[in-house]
Amino acid sequence: MTLTVGAASVLAPNYHPLPVTLVEGLGSWVTDDEGRRYLDLLSGYSALNFGHRHPALTAAAHAQIDRLTLTSRAFDHELLLPFAERLAALIGPLVAGPPMVLPMNTGAEAVETAVKAARKWGYDVKGVPADRATIIVVDGNFHGRTTTIVSFSTDPDARRGFGPYTPGFRIVPYGSVDAIREAMDETTVAVLVEPIQGEQGVVIPPESYLPGLRALCTEHDVLLVADEIQSGLGRTGTTLASELWGVKPDLVTLGKALGGGVMPVSAVVGRADVLGVLTAGTHGSTFGGNPLACAVGIAVIGLLETGELQARATTLGLHWGARLDTLVDEGLLASSRRAGLWAGLDVTPPLTGRQLCERLLARGVLAKDTHGSTIRLAPPLTITVEDLDLATDTLTDALR
């Protein structure tokens, strides 16, 4: 069965999925409603970094479902502080200052939380005049689809038709420290950036970009906010992509993989003096930090604490990258970009990214196109080298 969207369906047509209906998944593989198996190279946009139904994650979820699933933040529960402590221990050494954790649900909620915290810090601590705080963002960004976030999107599909737009954001070219310097003034409270732009096609910045932003933000007492919702938690071969450049952001937004593909879990982690401005009543969430989310989140953190999965993403990524480079050298791809087990591949017209994904689907591999001529690949960090080679062989066949 394939879902029909639009006029013939009760389901709003806000997605254009490939024609496959999935019913089961395990590890790197999924099965459709006709019994056909597919190798999943999308991993739920990195939400499934540990594969489908990782035993440690499903066990944690099952055990917690039988005990307590929700209290709301009107009451404490026994897993909230342990989750925050474990996440602070994992991410704290990677941010600029003693860490604090604020749990939420979705990635977009984490970004909205970071925006609110940065503004309030700007007013309460930096002394920006009321209602004048500005945040600098970059073109090609993707931070979610709430009304505030699409106000500073440069993607016409995400932005068009949803005005009036939220003020307070300045958009500058991606990859230019000078452009951010020119946009800064006494009202600037933060620079919000993805260390690697995922939705844009795994676009990697110039080597000096993140270090330059860190130095600039420090110089002007501006918060560096890294959106690591797609790039974080092992995807790039490091716990945070920011580590690739030795940069420690002031705030980090996490999501997707933090819930292990079991349920939505997100958080903002960063300087306690910044997140500490959000006092009781100033921000909240009914489901944020709920017991089930914390149980799964603690299990996810446990998978990352040893560093084994990050090292695996690095090693497999180098092997994979060499093969992808060969496809470029042979002229089968226009270009490729990769960090760890994350790749953006540009096809040569007249072939489109969607057409390549359809060819891969017919050959038993799942991938997703973006921005017309690009596909994104994000295999589970647990994928075997044999399955990774199978995926690359299938990609080669589809391109030919």
Contacts in CASP RR format, 6 or more apart in sequence:
PFRMAT RR
TARGET T0000
AUTHOR 0000-0000-0000
METHOD contacts of the structure
MODEL  1
MTLTVGAASVLAPNYHPLPVTLVEGLGSWVTDDEGRRYLDLLSGYSALNF
GHRHPALTAAAHAQIDRLTLTSRAFDHELLLPFAERLAALIGPLVAGPPM
VLPMNTGAEAVETAVKAARKWGYDVKGVPADRATIIVVDGNFHGRTTTIV
SFSTDPDARRGFGPYTPGFRIVPYGSVDAIREAMDETTVAVLVEPIQGEQ
GVVIPPESYLPGLRALCTEHDVLLVADEIQSGLGRTGTTLASELWGVKPD
LVTLGKALGGGVMPVSAVVGRADVLGVLTAGTHGSTFGGNPLACAVGIAV
IGLLETGELQARATTLGLHWGARLDTLVDEGLLASSRRAGLWAGLDVTPP
LTGRQLCERLLARGVLAKDTHGSTIRLAPPLTITVEDLDLATDTLTDALR
1 21 0 8 1.000
1 33 0 8 1.000
2 19 0 8 1.000
2 20 0 8 1.000
2 21 0 8 1.000
3 9 0 8 1.000
3 11 0 8 1.000
3 17 0 8 1.000
3 21 0 8 1.000
5 11 0 8 1.000
5 12 0 8 1.000
5 13 0 8 1.000
5 15 0 8 1.000
5 16 0 8 1.000
6 12 0 8 1.000
6 13 0 8 1.000
18 357 0 8 1.000
18 358 0 8 1.000
18 361 0 8 1.000
18 366 0 8 1.000
19 361 0 8 1.000
20 32 0 8 1.000
20 38 0 8 1.000
20 361 0 8 1.000
20 366 0 8 1.000
21 32 0 8 1.000
21 33 0 8 1.000
22 30 0 8 1.000
22 31 0 8 1.000
22 32 0 8 1.000
22 33 0 8 1.000
22 38 0 8 1.000
23 31 0 8 1.000
23 32 0 8 1.000
23 33 0 8 1.000
23 35 0 8 1.000
24 30 0 8 1.000
24 31 0 8 1.000
25 31 0 8 1.000
25 40 0 8 1.000
25 52 0 8 1.000
25 53 0 8 1.000
26 52 0 8 1.000
26 53 0 8 1.000
27 51 0 8 1.000
27 52 0 8 1.000
27 53 0 8 1.000
27 54 0 8 1.000
27 380 0 8 1.000
27 382 0 8 1.000
28 39 0 8 1.000
28 40 0 8 1.000
28 51 0 8 1.000
28 52 0 8 1.000
28 379 0 8 1.000
28 380 0 8 1.000
28 382 0 8 1.000
28 383 0 8 1.000
28 384 0 8 1.000
28 387 0 8 1.000
29 37 0 8 1.000
29 38 0 8 1.000
29 39 0 8 1.000
29 40 0 8 1.000
29 52 0 8 1.000
30 37 0 8 1.000
30 38 0 8 1.000
30 40 0 8 1.000
30 52 0 8 1.000
30 366 0 8 1.000
31 37 0 8 1.000
31 38 0 8 1.000
32 38 0 8 1.000
36 364 0 8 1.000
37 364 0 8 1.000
38 361 0 8 1.000
38 364 0 8 1.000
38 365 0 8 1.000
38 366 0 8 1.000
39 364 0 8 1.000
39 365 0 8 1.000
39 366 0 8 1.000
39 387 0 8 1.000
39 390 0 8 1.000
39 391 0 8 1.000
39 394 0 8 1.000
40 48 0 8 1.000
40 51 0 8 1.000
40 52 0 8 1.000
40 366 0 8 1.000
40 379 0 8 1.000
40 380 0 8 1.000
41 360 0 8 1.000
41 365 0 8 1.000
41 366 0 8 1.000
41 367 0 8 1.000
41 377 0 8 1.000
41 378 0 8 1.000
41 379 0 8 1.000
41 391 0 8 1.000
42 366 0 8 1.000
42 367 0 8 1.000
42 368 0 8 1.000
42 376 0 8 1.000
42 377 0 8 1.000
42 378 0 8 1.000
43 49 0 8 1.000
43 51 0 8 1.000
43 378 0 8 1.000
43 379 0 8 1.000
43 380 0 8 1.000
44 256 0 8 1.000
44 261 0 8 1.000
44 378 0 8 1.000
45 230 0 8 1.000
45 256 0 8 1.000
45 368 0 8 1.000
45 378 0 8 1.000
46 230 0 8 1.000
46 231 0 8 1.000
46 232 0 8 1.000
46 233 0 8 1.000
46 235 0 8 1.000
46 256 0 8 1.000
46 257 0 8 1.000
46 342 0 8 1.000
46 378 0 8 1.000
47 255 0 8 1.000
47 256 0 8 1.000
47 257 0 8 1.000
47 259 0 8 1.000
47 260 0 8 1.000
47 261 0 8 1.000
48 257 0 8 1.000
48 260 0 8 1.000
48 261 0 8 1.000
48 380 0 8 1.000
49 233 0 8 1.000
49 234 0 8 1.000
49 235 0 8 1.000
49 256 0 8 1.000
49 257 0 8 1.000
49 260 0 8 1.000
49 309 0 8 1.000
49 380 0 8 1.000
49 381 0 8 1.000
50 57 0 8 1.000
50 257 0 8 1.000
50 260 0 8 1.000
50 261 0 8 1.000
50 300 0 8 1.000
50 303 0 8 1.000
50 309 0 8 1.000
50 380 0 8 1.000
50 381 0 8 1.000
50 382 0 8 1.000
51 261 0 8 1.000
51 380 0 8 1.000
51 381 0 8 1.000
51 382 0 8 1.000
52 380 0 8 1.000
54 260 0 8 1.000
54 303 0 8 1.000
54 382 0 8 1.000
56 299 0 8 1.000
56 302 0 8 1.000
56 303 0 8 1.000
57 259 0 8 1.000
57 260 0 8 1.000
57 261 0 8 1.000
57 262 0 8 1.000
57 296 0 8 1.000
57 299 0 8 1.000
57 300 0 8 1.000
57 303 0 8 1.000
58 262 0 8 1.000
59 299 0 8 1.000
60 295 0 8 1.000
60 296 0 8 1.000
60 297 0 8 1.000
60 298 0 8 1.000
60 299 0 8 1.000
61 262 0 8 1.000
61 263 0 8 1.000
61 292 0 8 1.000
61 295 0 8 1.000
61 296 0 8 1.000
63 295 0 8 1.000
64 79 0 8 1.000
64 291 0 8 1.000
64 292 0 8 1.000
64 295 0 8 1.000
64 296 0 8 1.000
65 292 0 8 1.000
67 291 0 8 1.000
68 77 0 8 1.000
68 291 0 8 1.000
69 290 0 8 1.000
69 291 0 8 1.000
69 292 0 8 1.000
70 287 0 8 1.000
70 290 0 8 1.000
70 291 0 8 1.000
70 292 0 8 1.000
71 77 0 8 1.000
71 290 0 8 1.000
71 291 0 8 1.000
72 286 0 8 1.000
72 287 0 8 1.000
72 290 0 8 1.000
73 284 0 8 1.000
73 285 0 8 1.000
73 286 0 8 1.000
73 288 0 8 1.000
73 289 0 8 1.000
77 290 0 8 1.000
77 291 0 8 1.000
77 294 0 8 1.000
78 291 0 8 1.000
79 291 0 8 1.000
79 294 0 8 1.000
79 295 0 8 1.000
79 298 0 8 1.000
80 103 0 8 1.000
80 289 0 8 1.000
80 291 0 8 1.000
80 294 0 8 1.000
82 294 0 8 1.000
82 298 0 8 1.000
83 101 0 8 1.000
83 103 0 8 1.000
83 289 0 8 1.000
83 293 0 8 1.000
83 294 0 8 1.000
83 297 0 8 1.000
83 298 0 8 1.000
83 301 0 8 1.000
84 101 0 8 1.000
84 103 0 8 1.000
86 298 0 8 1.000
86 301 0 8 1.000
86 302 0 8 1.000
86 305 0 8 1.000
87 101 0 8 1.000
87 254 0 8 1.000
87 267 0 8 1.000
87 269 0 8 1.000
87 297 0 8 1.000
87 301 0 8 1.000
88 99 0 8 1.000
88 100 0 8 1.000
88 101 0 8 1.000
88 269 0 8 1.000
90 239 0 8 1.000
90 301 0 8 1.000
90 304 0 8 1.000
90 305 0 8 1.000
91 99 0 8 1.000
91 239 0 8 1.000
91 240 0 8 1.000
91 252 0 8 1.000
91 254 0 8 1.000
91 269 0 8 1.000
91 270 0 8 1.000
92 98 0 8 1.000
92 99 0 8 1.000
92 269 0 8 1.000
92 270 0 8 1.000
94 239 0 8 1.000
94 240 0 8 1.000
94 242 0 8 1.000
94 243 0 8 1.000
94 248 0 8 1.000
94 252 0 8 1.000
95 248 0 8 1.000
95 249 0 8 1.000
95 250 0 8 1.000
95 251 0 8 1.000
95 252 0 8 1.000
95 269 0 8 1.000
95 270 0 8 1.000
95 271 0 8 1.000
96 224 0 8 1.000
96 248 0 8 1.000
96 249 0 8 1.000
96 250 0 8 1.000
96 270 0 8 1.000
96 271 0 8 1.000
97 248 0 8 1.000
97 250 0 8 1.000
97 270 0 8 1.000
97 271 0 8 1.000
97 272 0 8 1.000
98 271 0 8 1.000
98 272 0 8 1.000
99 269 0 8 1.000
99 270 0 8 1.000
99 271 0 8 1.000
99 272 0 8 1.000
100 269 0 8 1.000
100 270 0 8 1.000
100 271 0 8 1.000
100 272 0 8 1.000
100 274 0 8 1.000
100 275 0 8 1.000
100 276 0 8 1.000
101 267 0 8 1.000
101 268 0 8 1.000
101 269 0 8 1.000
101 270 0 8 1.000
101 275 0 8 1.000
102 113 0 8 1.000
102 117 0 8 1.000
102 267 0 8 1.000
102 268 0 8 1.000
102 269 0 8 1.000
102 275 0 8 1.000
102 278 0 8 1.000
102 283 0 8 1.000
103 265 0 8 1.000
103 266 0 8 1.000
103 267 0 8 1.000
103 285 0 8 1.000
103 288 0 8 1.000
103 289 0 8 1.000
103 293 0 8 1.000
103 294 0 8 1.000
104 110 0 8 1.000
104 113 0 8 1.000
104 266 0 8 1.000
104 267 0 8 1.000
104 268 0 8 1.000
104 285 0 8 1.000
104 288 0 8 1.000
104 289 0 8 1.000
105 264 0 8 1.000
105 265 0 8 1.000
105 266 0 8 1.000
105 285 0 8 1.000
105 287 0 8 1.000
105 288 0 8 1.000
105 293 0 8 1.000
106 255 0 8 1.000
106 264 0 8 1.000
106 266 0 8 1.000
107 144 0 8 1.000
107 229 0 8 1.000
107 253 0 8 1.000
107 254 0 8 1.000
107 255 0 8 1.000
107 256 0 8 1.000
107 264 0 8 1.000
107 266 0 8 1.000
108 143 0 8 1.000
108 144 0 8 1.000
108 145 0 8 1.000
108 146 0 8 1.000
108 149 0 8 1.000
109 266 0 8 1.000
109 285 0 8 1.000
110 229 0 8 1.000
110 253 0 8 1.000
110 254 0 8 1.000
110 255 0 8 1.000
110 266 0 8 1.000
110 267 0 8 1.000
110 268 0 8 1.000
111 143 0 8 1.000
111 144 0 8 1.000
111 146 0 8 1.000
111 149 0 8 1.000
111 192 0 8 1.000
111 227 0 8 1.000
111 229 0 8 1.000
111 253 0 8 1.000
112 146 0 8 1.000
112 148 0 8 1.000
112 149 0 8 1.000
113 253 0 8 1.000
113 268 0 8 1.000
113 278 0 8 1.000
113 283 0 8 1.000
114 190 0 8 1.000
114 192 0 8 1.000
114 225 0 8 1.000
114 251 0 8 1.000
114 253 0 8 1.000
114 268 0 8 1.000
115 135 0 8 1.000
115 148 0 8 1.000
115 190 0 8 1.000
115 192 0 8 1.000
116 278 0 8 1.000
116 282 0 8 1.000
116 283 0 8 1.000
117 251 0 8 1.000
117 268 0 8 1.000
117 274 0 8 1.000
117 275 0 8 1.000
117 276 0 8 1.000
117 277 0 8 1.000
117 278 0 8 1.000
117 283 0 8 1.000
118 133 0 8 1.000
118 135 0 8 1.000
118 189 0 8 1.000
118 190 0 8 1.000
118 192 0 8 1.000
118 223 0 8 1.000
118 225 0 8 1.000
118 251 0 8 1.000
118 274 0 8 1.000
119 133 0 8 1.000
119 135 0 8 1.000
119 189 0 8 1.000
120 277 0 8 1.000
120 278 0 8 1.000
120 282 0 8 1.000
121 189 0 8 1.000
121 223 0 8 1.000
121 273 0 8 1.000
121 274 0 8 1.000
121 277 0 8 1.000
122 128 0 8 1.000
122 133 0 8 1.000
122 189 0 8 1.000
123 130 0 8 1.000
123 133 0 8 1.000
124 277 0 8 1.000
125 273 0 8 1.000
125 274 0 8 1.000
125 277 0 8 1.000
126 189 0 8 1.000
126 221 0 8 1.000
128 186 0 8 1.000
128 187 0 8 1.000
128 189 0 8 1.000
129 187 0 8 1.000
132 187 0 8 1.000
133 168 0 8 1.000
133 187 0 8 1.000
133 188 0 8 1.000
133 189 0 8 1.000
134 168 0 8 1.000
134 169 0 8 1.000
134 170 0 8 1.000
134 185 0 8 1.000
134 187 0 8 1.000
134 188 0 8 1.000
134 189 0 8 1.000
135 152 0 8 1.000
135 168 0 8 1.000
135 169 0 8 1.000
135 170 0 8 1.000
135 188 0 8 1.000
135 189 0 8 1.000
135 190 0 8 1.000
135 191 0 8 1.000
135 192 0 8 1.000
136 169 0 8 1.000
136 170 0 8 1.000
136 171 0 8 1.000
136 172 0 8 1.000
136 180 0 8 1.000
136 183 0 8 1.000
136 184 0 8 1.000
136 188 0 8 1.000
136 190 0 8 1.000
136 191 0 8 1.000
136 192 0 8 1.000
137 143 0 8 1.000
137 152 0 8 1.000
137 169 0 8 1.000
137 170 0 8 1.000
137 171 0 8 1.000
137 172 0 8 1.000
137 191 0 8 1.000
137 192 0 8 1.000
137 193 0 8 1.000
138 171 0 8 1.000
138 172 0 8 1.000
138 173 0 8 1.000
138 174 0 8 1.000
138 175 0 8 1.000
138 180 0 8 1.000
138 193 0 8 1.000
139 154 0 8 1.000
139 171 0 8 1.000
139 172 0 8 1.000
139 173 0 8 1.000
139 174 0 8 1.000
140 153 0 8 1.000
140 154 0 8 1.000
140 155 0 8 1.000
140 174 0 8 1.000
140 197 0 8 1.000
140 199 0 8 1.000
140 200 0 8 1.000
140 203 0 8 1.000
141 152 0 8 1.000
141 153 0 8 1.000
141 154 0 8 1.000
141 174 0 8 1.000
141 192 0 8 1.000
141 193 0 8 1.000
141 194 0 8 1.000
141 197 0 8 1.000
141 200 0 8 1.000
142 153 0 8 1.000
142 155 0 8 1.000
142 158 0 8 1.000
142 194 0 8 1.000
142 197 0 8 1.000
142 198 0 8 1.000
142 199 0 8 1.000
142 200 0 8 1.000
143 149 0 8 1.000
143 153 0 8 1.000
143 192 0 8 1.000
143 194 0 8 1.000
143 227 0 8 1.000
143 229 0 8 1.000
144 150 0 8 1.000
144 158 0 8 1.000
145 158 0 8 1.000
147 162 0 8 1.000
147 163 0 8 1.000
147 165 0 8 1.000
147 166 0 8 1.000
148 166 0 8 1.000
150 158 0 8 1.000
150 159 0 8 1.000
150 162 0 8 1.000
150 165 0 8 1.000
151 159 0 8 1.000
151 163 0 8 1.000
151 165 0 8 1.000
151 166 0 8 1.000
151 167 0 8 1.000
151 169 0 8 1.000
152 165 0 8 1.000
152 166 0 8 1.000
152 169 0 8 1.000
152 171 0 8 1.000
153 159 0 8 1.000
154 171 0 8 1.000
155 199 0 8 1.000
159 165 0 8 1.000
170 183 0 8 1.000
170 188 0 8 1.000
172 179 0 8 1.000
172 180 0 8 1.000
172 182 0 8 1.000
172 183 0 8 1.000
173 179 0 8 1.000
174 197 0 8 1.000
174 203 0 8 1.000
174 205 0 8 1.000
175 205 0 8 1.000
175 206 0 8 1.000
175 209 0 8 1.000
176 209 0 8 1.000
177 208 0 8 1.000
177 209 0 8 1.000
177 212 0 8 1.000
177 213 0 8 1.000
177 216 0 8 1.000
180 191 0 8 1.000
180 213 0 8 1.000
180 216 0 8 1.000
181 216 0 8 1.000
184 216 0 8 1.000
184 220 0 8 1.000
184 222 0 8 1.000
188 220 0 8 1.000
188 222 0 8 1.000
189 222 0 8 1.000
189 223 0 8 1.000
190 222 0 8 1.000
190 223 0 8 1.000
190 224 0 8 1.000
190 225 0 8 1.000
190 250 0 8 1.000
190 251 0 8 1.000
191 213 0 8 1.000
191 216 0 8 1.000
191 217 0 8 1.000
191 222 0 8 1.000
191 223 0 8 1.000
191 224 0 8 1.000
191 225 0 8 1.000
192 225 0 8 1.000
192 227 0 8 1.000
193 213 0 8 1.000
193 224 0 8 1.000
193 225 0 8 1.000
193 226 0 8 1.000
193 227 0 8 1.000
194 226 0 8 1.000
194 227 0 8 1.000
194 228 0 8 1.000
194 230 0 8 1.000
194 231 0 8 1.000
195 205 0 8 1.000
195 210 0 8 1.000
195 226 0 8 1.000
195 227 0 8 1.000
195 228 0 8 1.000
195 231 0 8 1.000
195 240 0 8 1.000
195 241 0 8 1.000
195 242 0 8 1.000
195 244 0 8 1.000
195 245 0 8 1.000
195 247 0 8 1.000
196 202 0 8 1.000
196 203 0 8 1.000
196 204 0 8 1.000
196 205 0 8 1.000
196 230 0 8 1.000
196 231 0 8 1.000
196 236 0 8 1.000
196 241 0 8 1.000
196 339 0 8 1.000
196 342 0 8 1.000
197 203 0 8 1.000
198 230 0 8 1.000
198 231 0 8 1.000
198 342 0 8 1.000
198 376 0 8 1.000
199 230 0 8 1.000
199 370 0 8 1.000
200 370 0 8 1.000
200 371 0 8 1.000
201 337 0 8 1.000
201 344 0 8 1.000
201 370 0 8 1.000
201 371 0 8 1.000
201 374 0 8 1.000
201 376 0 8 1.000
202 337 0 8 1.000
202 338 0 8 1.000
202 339 0 8 1.000
202 342 0 8 1.000
202 343 0 8 1.000
202 344 0 8 1.000
202 376 0 8 1.000
203 337 0 8 1.000
204 337 0 8 1.000
204 339 0 8 1.000
207 245 0 8 1.000
209 245 0 8 1.000
210 242 0 8 1.000
210 245 0 8 1.000
210 246 0 8 1.000
210 247 0 8 1.000
211 245 0 8 1.000
211 246 0 8 1.000
211 247 0 8 1.000
213 224 0 8 1.000
213 247 0 8 1.000
214 224 0 8 1.000
214 247 0 8 1.000
214 248 0 8 1.000
214 249 0 8 1.000
216 222 0 8 1.000
217 223 0 8 1.000
217 224 0 8 1.000
217 250 0 8 1.000
223 250 0 8 1.000
223 251 0 8 1.000
223 271 0 8 1.000
223 274 0 8 1.000
224 247 0 8 1.000
224 249 0 8 1.000
224 250 0 8 1.000
224 251 0 8 1.000
225 249 0 8 1.000
225 250 0 8 1.000
225 251 0 8 1.000
225 252 0 8 1.000
225 253 0 8 1.000
226 240 0 8 1.000
226 241 0 8 1.000
226 242 0 8 1.000
226 247 0 8 1.000
226 249 0 8 1.000
226 251 0 8 1.000
226 252 0 8 1.000
226 253 0 8 1.000
227 253 0 8 1.000
228 240 0 8 1.000
228 241 0 8 1.000
228 242 0 8 1.000
228 252 0 8 1.000
228 253 0 8 1.000
228 254 0 8 1.000
229 253 0 8 1.000
229 254 0 8 1.000
229 255 0 8 1.000
229 256 0 8 1.000
229 266 0 8 1.000
230 256 0 8 1.000
231 240 0 8 1.000
231 241 0 8 1.000
231 339 0 8 1.000
231 342 0 8 1.000
232 239 0 8 1.000
232 240 0 8 1.000
232 241 0 8 1.000
232 254 0 8 1.000
232 257 0 8 1.000
233 239 0 8 1.000
233 240 0 8 1.000
233 254 0 8 1.000
233 255 0 8 1.000
233 256 0 8 1.000
233 257 0 8 1.000
233 258 0 8 1.000
233 300 0 8 1.000
233 304 0 8 1.000
234 257 0 8 1.000
234 304 0 8 1.000
234 309 0 8 1.000
234 310 0 8 1.000
234 313 0 8 1.000
234 381 0 8 1.000
235 241 0 8 1.000
235 257 0 8 1.000
235 313 0 8 1.000
235 339 0 8 1.000
235 340 0 8 1.000
235 341 0 8 1.000
235 342 0 8 1.000
235 378 0 8 1.000
235 381 0 8 1.000
236 244 0 8 1.000
236 313 0 8 1.000
236 339 0 8 1.000
236 340 0 8 1.000
236 342 0 8 1.000
237 310 0 8 1.000
237 311 0 8 1.000
237 313 0 8 1.000
237 314 0 8 1.000
237 317 0 8 1.000
237 339 0 8 1.000
237 340 0 8 1.000
237 341 0 8 1.000
238 244 0 8 1.000
238 310 0 8 1.000
238 314 0 8 1.000
239 304 0 8 1.000
239 307 0 8 1.000
239 310 0 8 1.000
240 252 0 8 1.000
241 339 0 8 1.000
242 248 0 8 1.000
242 249 0 8 1.000
242 252 0 8 1.000
244 339 0 8 1.000
249 270 0 8 1.000
250 270 0 8 1.000
250 271 0 8 1.000
250 274 0 8 1.000
251 268 0 8 1.000
251 269 0 8 1.000
251 270 0 8 1.000
251 271 0 8 1.000
251 274 0 8 1.000
251 275 0 8 1.000
252 268 0 8 1.000
252 269 0 8 1.000
252 270 0 8 1.000
253 266 0 8 1.000
253 267 0 8 1.000
253 268 0 8 1.000
254 266 0 8 1.000
254 267 0 8 1.000
254 268 0 8 1.000
254 269 0 8 1.000
255 264 0 8 1.000
255 265 0 8 1.000
255 266 0 8 1.000
255 267 0 8 1.000
256 266 0 8 1.000
257 300 0 8 1.000
258 265 0 8 1.000
258 266 0 8 1.000
258 267 0 8 1.000
258 297 0 8 1.000
258 300 0 8 1.000
259 265 0 8 1.000
259 293 0 8 1.000
259 296 0 8 1.000
259 297 0 8 1.000
259 300 0 8 1.000
260 296 0 8 1.000
260 297 0 8 1.000
260 300 0 8 1.000
262 296 0 8 1.000
263 292 0 8 1.000
263 293 0 8 1.000
263 296 0 8 1.000
264 293 0 8 1.000
265 289 0 8 1.000
265 293 0 8 1.000
265 296 0 8 1.000
265 297 0 8 1.000
265 300 0 8 1.000
268 275 0 8 1.000
287 293 0 8 1.000
303 309 0 8 1.000
304 310 0 8 1.000
309 381 0 8 1.000
309 382 0 8 1.000
312 381 0 8 1.000
312 382 0 8 1.000
313 340 0 8 1.000
313 341 0 8 1.000
313 381 0 8 1.000
314 340 0 8 1.000
316 340 0 8 1.000
316 341 0 8 1.000
316 383 0 8 1.000
316 385 0 8 1.000
316 388 0 8 1.000
317 338 0 8 1.000
317 340 0 8 1.000
317 341 0 8 1.000
318 340 0 8 1.000
319 385 0 8 1.000
319 388 0 8 1.000
320 338 0 8 1.000
320 341 0 8 1.000
320 343 0 8 1.000
320 388 0 8 1.000
320 392 0 8 1.000
321 336 0 8 1.000
321 338 0 8 1.000
321 343 0 8 1.000
323 389 0 8 1.000
323 392 0 8 1.000
324 333 0 8 1.000
324 336 0 8 1.000
324 338 0 8 1.000
324 343 0 8 1.000
324 345 0 8 1.000
324 392 0 8 1.000
325 336 0 8 1.000
327 333 0 8 1.000
327 336 0 8 1.000
327 345 0 8 1.000
327 395 0 8 1.000
327 396 0 8 1.000
327 399 0 8 1.000
328 334 0 8 1.000
328 335 0 8 1.000
328 336 0 8 1.000
331 348 0 8 1.000
332 348 0 8 1.000
332 396 0 8 1.000
332 399 0 8 1.000
332 400 0 8 1.000
333 345 0 8 1.000
333 346 0 8 1.000
333 347 0 8 1.000
333 348 0 8 1.000
333 399 0 8 1.000
334 346 0 8 1.000
334 347 0 8 1.000
334 348 0 8 1.000
334 373 0 8 1.000
335 345 0 8 1.000
335 346 0 8 1.000
336 343 0 8 1.000
336 344 0 8 1.000
336 345 0 8 1.000
336 346 0 8 1.000
337 343 0 8 1.000
337 344 0 8 1.000
338 344 0 8 1.000
341 378 0 8 1.000
341 379 0 8 1.000
341 381 0 8 1.000
341 383 0 8 1.000
342 376 0 8 1.000
342 377 0 8 1.000
342 378 0 8 1.000
343 376 0 8 1.000
343 377 0 8 1.000
343 378 0 8 1.000
344 374 0 8 1.000
344 375 0 8 1.000
344 376 0 8 1.000
344 377 0 8 1.000
345 374 0 8 1.000
345 375 0 8 1.000
345 376 0 8 1.000
345 377 0 8 1.000
346 373 0 8 1.000
346 374 0 8 1.000
347 353 0 8 1.000
347 356 0 8 1.000
347 373 0 8 1.000
347 374 0 8 1.000
347 375 0 8 1.000
347 399 0 8 1.000
349 373 0 8 1.000
351 373 0 8 1.000
351 399 0 8 1.000
352 369 0 8 1.000
352 372 0 8 1.000
352 373 0 8 1.000
353 369 0 8 1.000
353 372 0 8 1.000
353 373 0 8 1.000
353 374 0 8 1.000
353 375 0 8 1.000
354 369 0 8 1.000
354 372 0 8 1.000
356 367 0 8 1.000
356 369 0 8 1.000
356 375 0 8 1.000
356 398 0 8 1.000
356 399 0 8 1.000
357 367 0 8 1.000
357 368 0 8 1.000
357 369 0 8 1.000
357 375 0 8 1.000
359 398 0 8 1.000
360 366 0 8 1.000
360 367 0 8 1.000
360 394 0 8 1.000
360 395 0 8 1.000
360 398 0 8 1.000
363 394 0 8 1.000
363 397 0 8 1.000
363 398 0 8 1.000
364 394 0 8 1.000
365 391 0 8 1.000
365 394 0 8 1.000
365 395 0 8 1.000
365 398 0 8 1.000
367 375 0 8 1.000
367 376 0 8 1.000
367 377 0 8 1.000
368 375 0 8 1.000
368 376 0 8 1.000
369 375 0 8 1.000
369 376 0 8 1.000
370 376 0 8 1.000
377 391 0 8 1.000
379 387 0 8 1.000
379 388 0 8 1.000
379 391 0 8 1.000
END
